[in-house]
Amino acid sequence: MLKNLSPGMKISISRSIYTAFENYMNSIQWDEEKANIEHFVQEWREYIIHHASWYEKIDDEIKADPAFHSALATKINQTIDKILNEAPTEEQMSEIDTLHKEAEVEEYSYSCRAEARYVIDQLQKVIKKNEN
């Protein structure tokens, strides 16, 4: 069912999953024990209804089709797998090492590029707070 959509639409769907997943994981502080796929899917639905332009462009008949939902579920799983397996960059790892030293806090763990972005943001907040 997703195969029939334009390449731009497919990219937009993937981007919405990526953005919503990263936002969801940030909201639970990348705590895997708090992660709940049903909660993520609820948040993703809210995201696409209110923030994703592609959602309005898809016919209501297609949105109601179980095959479309099945294809979306597969796409969600593939996208999440890709996010979680995307290794942090050398630049991110170097920045985290530097920020850890500057923040003088216990080291944060991270395993993927998206989580590394979260850790960098958290460490920058700690440093900013310590400066005030």
C-alpha positions in Angstrom: 0.0 0.0 0.0 2.8 2.4 0.8 4.5 1.4 -2.5 1.8 3.3 -4.4 2.6 6.6 -2.7 5.0 9.1 -4.2 8.7 9.1 -3.1 8.2 12.4 -1.4 5.2 11.1 0.6 7.2 8.0 1.7 10.0 10.3 2.8 7.6 12.5 4.7 6.1 9.4 6.5 9.6 8.2 7.4 10.5 11.6 8.7 7.4 11.9 10.8 8.1 8.5 12.4 11.7 9.5 13.0 10.8 12.9 14.5 8.0 11.5 16.7 10.2 8.6 17.9 13.0 10.9 18.8 10.6 13.3 20.6 9.0 10.3 22.4 12.4 8.9 23.6 13.5 12.4 24.7 10.3 12.7 26.7 11.1 9.5 28.6 14.8 10.5 28.8 15.8 7.6 26.6 15.0 5.2 29.5 14.4 1.9 27.8 12.4 0.6 30.8 9.9 3.4 30.3 9.6 2.8 26.5 6.2 1.5 25.4 5.4 1.0 21.8 1.7 1.7 22.3 2.5 5.0 23.9 4.8 5.9 21.1 2.2 5.0 18.5 -0.4 7.2 20.3 2.1 10.1 20.3 2.9 9.5 16.6 -0.8 9.6 15.7 -1.1 13.0 17.5 2.0 14.2 15.7 0.8 13.3 12.3 -2.6 14.7 12.8 -1.3 18.0 14.1 2.1 18.5 12.4 2.5 16.2 9.4 1.4 17.7 6.1 1.4 14.3 4.4 -1.5 13.0 6.6 -4.0 15.4 5.1 -2.9 14.5 1.6 -3.9 10.8 2.0 -7.4 9.9 1.1 -9.6 8.9 4.0 -10.4 5.6 2.2 -6.7 4.7 2.2 -6.3 5.7 5.9 -9.2 3.3 6.8 -7.7 0.4 4.9 -6.2 -2.3 7.2 -3.5 -3.0 4.6 -2.3 0.6 4.9 -2.2 0.3 8.7 -0.2 -2.9 8.3 2.2 -1.2 5.9 2.6 1.7 8.4 3.3 -0.7 11.2 6.1 -2.3 9.1 7.5 1.1 8.3 7.4 2.2 11.9 9.3 -0.9 12.9 11.9 -0.5 10.1 12.4 3.2 10.9 12.8 2.6 14.7 15.3 -0.2 13.9 17.2 2.1 11.7 17.3 4.9 14.4 18.4 2.5 17.1 21.2 1.0 14.9 22.6 4.3 13.6 25.9 4.6 15.4 26.9 8.0 17.0 29.3 10.0 14.9 32.9 10.5 15.9 32.1 14.2 16.3 29.2 13.4 18.7 31.4 11.1 20.8 34.1 13.6 21.0 31.7 16.4 21.9 30.1 14.2 24.6 33.6 13.4 26.1 34.4 17.1 26.2 31.0 18.1 27.7 31.3 15.3 30.3 34.6 16.8 31.5 33.2 20.3 31.5 29.9 19.4 33.2 31.7 17.3 35.9 28.8 14.8 36.1 28.5 11.1 36.0 28.9 9.9 32.4 25.7 9.5 30.4 25.4 6.3 28.3 24.2 6.4 24.8 24.1 3.9 22.0 22.8 5.6 18.8 23.0 8.9 17.0 19.6 10.2 18.2 20.4 9.3 21.8 23.8 11.0 21.5 22.0 14.2 20.4 19.9 13.9 23.5 22.9 13.4 25.7 24.7 16.5 24.2 21.6 18.6 24.8 21.4 17.4 28.5 25.0 18.0 29.1 24.8 21.5 27.6 21.8 22.2 30.0 23.9 21.0 33.0 26.8 23.3 31.9 24.5 26.3 31.4 22.8 25.7 34.8 26.3 25.5 36.5 27.3 28.7 34.9 24.3 30.6 36.4 
